Amino acid sequence: MHNFFFKATKWKKKRKNFICSYFILHMFMLYLYKNVPLHFSVA
């Protein structure tokens, strides 16, 4: 039981890190998108 709980917490931490890195990547893309000259943008 304790081992299972430990594995679950480990997985949760991994998931949290994944969400954090995804969020950072998303913000980075937005930053690039806003700072790239207009003729380079897709919109």
LUMZA-864962 format. One line per 5 residues: number of its first residue (from 0); for each residue x, y, z of N, C-alpha, C. Coordinates in steps of 0.02 Angstrom, whole numbers, plus 50000, padded with zeros to 5 digits. Layout:
N
NUM = X Y Z X Y Z X Y Z  ...
! end
This chain:
43
0 = 50042 49940 50000 50000 50000 50000 50044 50063 50000  50093 50064 50044 50137 50122 50048 50175 50131 49982  50197 50076 49954 50234 50078 49891 50191 50107 49835  50129 50087 49834 50082 50113 49784 50074 50188 49791  50066 50211 49853 50057 50282 49867 50119 50320 49844
5 = 50178 50292 49857 50241 50323 49838 50245 50331 49763  50226 50277 49727 50227 50279 49654 50178 50332 49628  50120 50336 49659 50069 50384 49638 50095 50456 49646  50128 50470 49702 50154 50537 49714 50209 50553 49664  50251 50504 49650 50303 50513 49601 50274 50531 49533
10 = 50221 50495 49514 50188 50507 49450 50156 50577 49449  50127 50596 49504 50096 50663 49509 50148 50717 49499  50207 50708 49530 50260 50756 49522 50282 50761 49449  50288 50703 49417 50307 50702 49347 50255 50739 49305  50192 50727 49320 50138 50759 49283 50139 50834 49293
15 = 50153 50856 49354 50157 50927 49369 50213 50959 49329  50270 50925 49328 50327 50951 49290 50310 50956 49216  50274 50907 49191 50253 50907 49121 50209 50966 49106  50161 50979 49149 50115 51036 49140 50154 51102 49143  50202 51106 49190 50243 51166 49196 50282 51180 49133
20 = 50315 51128 49107 50356 51137 49047 50312 51154 48987  50253 51123 48984 50206 51138 48929 50184 51211 48933  50169 51235 48993 50148 51304 49003 50203 51352 48982  50266 51337 49003 50322 51379 48986 50332 51381 48910  50326 51323 48878 50332 51320 48805 50278 51361 48772
25 = 50218 51357 48797 50161 51394 48770 50174 51470 48775  50198 51492 48833 50212 51563 48843 50268 51586 48797  50318 51543 48788 50374 51558 48744 50350 51567 48672  50305 51523 48650 50277 51529 48583 50238 51593 48575  50198 51610 48625 50160 51672 48623 50207 51732 48620
30 = 50260 51730 48659 50310 51784 48661 50341 51793 48592  50362 51737 48562 50390 51739 48494 50340 51768 48445  50279 51743 48449 50226 51762 48403 50214 51838 48406  50216 51866 48466 50203 51937 48474 50263 51980 48455  50323 51952 48458 50382 51992 48445 50412 51984 48376
35 = 50388 51934 48340 50410 51925 48271 50375 51977 48227  50410 52006 48179 50380 52054 48134 50317 52027 48100  50271 52071 48084 50205 52050 48060 50208 52009 47996  50253 52023 47951 50253 51987 47888 50276 51915 47897  50304 51899 47956 50322 51829 47972 50265 51792 48005
40 = 50218 51828 48033 50164 51795 48070 50113 51764 48023  50080 51712 48049 50033 51674 48007 49965 51708 48003  49947 51743 48056 49880 51773 48061 49867 51826 48007
! end
